[in-house]
Amino acid sequence: MRKLSMSGLVIAAALVATGTRLPAQTKALATNVATIPHEAVPNFFKNPPGIYTGENMGIATNSKGNIYIYHRAGETRLFEYTPQGQFVREIGRGVYSHAFAHSVRVDAQDNIWTVDEGTDMITKFSPEGKVLMTIGRRTDPVESQGNMPGQGRYHGRNEKYRFGRETDVAFDQQGNIFVADGYFDARVVKYDKNGRFVKAVGKMGRANLEFNTPHSIATDFQGNVYVGDRGNARVQVLDNDLNWKANYPNVGNPWAVCVSGGPGPKNPGKQYLYVSNSWQDSAPAAGVEITGEVYKMELDGKIIGKFGRAGKAVGEFATIHQMDCRDPDVIYTAEINDWRSQKILLKPQTMKTTSQGKE
C-alpha cells in the first residue's frame, strides 16, 4: 500500500535508527528465467450498474470457485462473484472491523477472512457471511483519526492480541492461523484454530527471523510458512513452529505470495509458490523496466518460470497486491493502480527461456 505520508517518514527514521533501511522496489536477481505464456480473460468481473471496485487489495477463491474481492475507495467493501465473474452479493458492509482493506483469504471450510490494516483487526465470516470470530482490536476511534490512511508510527509492541497494521493471514491443515504483522510491527504470529495465541517471532531487521514489512503469507500442505518479507527483498520460509528454514532472495521485493492447491483438507498434490515482484503503487516510470513480473517456483525455491510485466493493459500488472493460485494454471490478481482484478490463464507447456526482465 502507499507510504506517501508522515508514517512513511517515521518508519524510515525508525529503520535507520535500528540499522535497517527501507529500500525501493528492486530488480530481481534471477537471470535466464523461462517465460510462461499467459493470457488475461478480458472483462471477466461483471458488476451491476452503479457498483464499482476501488483499489483492489485482496482476492481469494473458495472450494466452489466463487471469488472474493476486498477493496477500498470511499469505504472498504467485500464483494463475492460466481466462478464466471458475475456479481453475487456484498458481505459485511458497515462491520466495525472494516475501515482500510488489505487482504482476504478463504480457509478449508470456505470461511472468509478479511485483514484490515485500518482497524488492526482480522474477521472470520462464515460462508453465509456471518461474523464468527475477530482477532485484534480497533484503536479508539478518536485516536485513530490520525492513523488512517497510512498515518501513525512503527511501534513493534509485539502484543498477543494486538496488531500493527497487519497485512495477511494463512492457515495450516489443522486450522492454525498465521498472521503477517505488518507495517507497525515486524513479526509473524501463530494462533490455534480457536484464535488463541500460540507464538510470535520476529523483529525489525535483516537477519533470519527479522522482517522489514512482512507483507504477504502463505502455507503449504506440510505446514511450512512462506512470508513475503517485502522490505528485505526476499521470501522467508518458516516451519510450522515458526523456526527459520530458508530465504529466497532472488525474486525482487515480494508484494504477494501464494501457494497453489488451496487450504485443504485434501492433499492437493504437487504445489507451487508464486511471488509477485510488483510495480509500486506510486507507479514510478522507472519501475516499469524492473518490476511487474510474477515468478512460479518449486517450494524449495527453484524458479520454474515467470510471467507478466508492469503496465496497465489487459494482461499487464499495475501493483499486484494479492494473488489467488488455488489452480496453479489460473491466477487471480488484485491490483491497486488499475482499480481492477484479473483472471490470468497460464500455459506452462509452451515455455521458453529468456533473459531476466525481457519477455
Secondary structure as the mmCIF struct_conf table of DSSP 4:
data_model
#
loop_
_struct_conf.conf_type_id
_struct_conf.id
_struct_conf.beg_label_comp_id
_struct_conf.beg_label_asym_id
_struct_conf.beg_label_seq_id
_struct_conf.end_label_comp_id
_struct_conf.end_label_asym_id
_struct_conf.end_label_seq_id
BEND BEND1 SER A 5 SER A 5
HELX_RH_AL_P HELX_RH_AL_P1 MET A 6 ALA A 17
TURN_TY1_P TURN_TY1_P1 THR A 18 GLY A 19
HELX_LH_PP_P HELX_LH_PP_P1 PRO A 23 GLN A 25
BEND BEND2 ASN A 32 ASN A 32
HELX_LH_PP_P HELX_LH_PP_P2 VAL A 33 VAL A 33
STRN STRN1 ALA A 34 THR A 35
STRN STRN2 HIS A 38 ALA A 40
TURN_TY1_P TURN_TY1_P2 PRO A 42 ASN A 43
STRN STRN3 LYS A 46 LYS A 46
HELX_LH_PP_P HELX_LH_PP_P3 ASN A 47 PRO A 48
TURN_TY1_P TURN_TY1_P3 PRO A 49 GLY A 50
STRN STRN4 GLU A 55 THR A 61
TURN_TY1_P TURN_TY1_P4 SER A 63 LYS A 64
BEND BEND3 GLY A 65 GLY A 65
STRN STRN5 ILE A 67 ARG A 72
BEND BEND4 ALA A 73 GLU A 75
STRN STRN6 THR A 76 TYR A 81
TURN_TY1_P TURN_TY1_P5 PRO A 83 GLN A 84
BEND BEND5 GLY A 85 GLY A 85
STRN STRN7 GLN A 86 GLN A 86
STRN STRN8 PHE A 87 ILE A 91
BEND BEND6 GLY A 92 GLY A 92
TURN_TY1_P TURN_TY1_P6 ARG A 93 GLY A 94
TURN_TY1_P TURN_TY1_P7 TYR A 96 SER A 97
BEND BEND7 ALA A 99 PHE A 100
STRN STRN9 ALA A 101 VAL A 106
TURN_TY1_P TURN_TY1_P8 ALA A 108 GLN A 109
STRN STRN10 ILE A 112 ASP A 116
TURN_TY1_P TURN_TY1_P9 GLU A 117 ASP A 120
STRN STRN11 MET A 121 PHE A 125
TURN_TY1_P TURN_TY1_P10 PRO A 127 GLU A 128
BEND BEND8 GLY A 129 GLY A 129
STRN STRN12 VAL A 131 GLY A 136
HELX_LH_PP_P HELX_LH_PP_P4 ARG A 138 ASP A 140
HELX_RH_AL_P HELX_RH_AL_P2 PRO A 141 SER A 144
TURN_TY1_P TURN_TY1_P11 GLN A 145 GLY A 150
BEND BEND9 GLY A 152 GLY A 152
TURN_TY1_P TURN_TY1_P12 LYS A 160 TYR A 161
BEND BEND10 GLY A 164 ARG A 165
STRN STRN13 ASP A 168 PHE A 171
TURN_TY1_P TURN_TY1_P13 GLN A 173 GLN A 174
STRN STRN14 ILE A 177 ASP A 181
BEND BEND11 TYR A 183 ASP A 185
STRN STRN15 ARG A 187 TYR A 191
TURN_TY1_P TURN_TY1_P14 LYS A 193 ASN A 194
BEND BEND12 GLY A 195 GLY A 195
STRN STRN16 PHE A 197 VAL A 201
STRN STRN17 MET A 204 MET A 204
BEND BEND13 GLY A 205 ALA A 207
TURN_TY1_P TURN_TY1_P15 ASN A 208 LEU A 209
STRN STRN18 PHE A 211 PHE A 211
BEND BEND14 ASN A 212 ASN A 212
STRN STRN19 PRO A 214 THR A 219
TURN_TY1_P TURN_TY1_P16 PHE A 221 GLN A 222
STRN STRN20 VAL A 225 ASP A 229
HELX_RH_3T_P HELX_RH_3T_P1 ARG A 230 ASN A 232
TURN_TY1_P TURN_TY1_P17 ALA A 233 ALA A 233
STRN STRN21 ARG A 234 LEU A 238
TURN_TY1_P TURN_TY1_P18 ASN A 240 ASP A 241
STRN STRN22 TRP A 244 TYR A 248
BEND BEND15 ASN A 250 VAL A 251
BEND BEND16 ASN A 253 ASN A 253
STRN STRN23 PRO A 254 VAL A 259
TURN_TY1_P TURN_TY1_P19 SER A 260 GLY A 261
BEND BEND17 PRO A 263 PRO A 263
BEND BEND18 PRO A 265 LYS A 266
BEND BEND19 GLY A 269 LYS A 270
STRN STRN24 LEU A 273 ASN A 277
HELX_LH_PP_P HELX_LH_PP_P5 SER A 278 GLN A 280
TURN_TY1_P TURN_TY1_P20 ASP A 281 SER A 282
HELX_RH_3T_P HELX_RH_3T_P2 ALA A 285 GLU A 289
TURN_TY1_P TURN_TY1_P21 ILE A 290 ILE A 290
STRN STRN25 VAL A 294 MET A 297
TURN_TY1_P TURN_TY1_P22 LEU A 299 ASP A 300
BEND BEND20 GLY A 301 GLY A 301
STRN STRN26 ILE A 303 PHE A 307
STRN STRN27 ALA A 310 ALA A 310
BEND BEND21 GLY A 311 ALA A 313
TURN_TY1_P TURN_TY1_P23 VAL A 314 GLY A 315
STRN STRN28 PHE A 317 PHE A 317
BEND BEND22 ALA A 318 ALA A 318
STRN STRN29 ILE A 320 ASP A 327
TURN_TY1_P TURN_TY1_P24 PRO A 328 ASP A 329
STRN STRN30 VAL A 330 GLU A 335
TURN_TY1_P TURN_TY1_P25 ILE A 336 TRP A 339
STRN STRN31 ARG A 340 LEU A 346
HELX_RH_3T_P HELX_RH_3T_P3 PRO A 348 THR A 350
STRN STRN32 LYS A 352 THR A 353
TURN_TY1_P TURN_TY1_P26 GLN A 356 GLY A 357
#
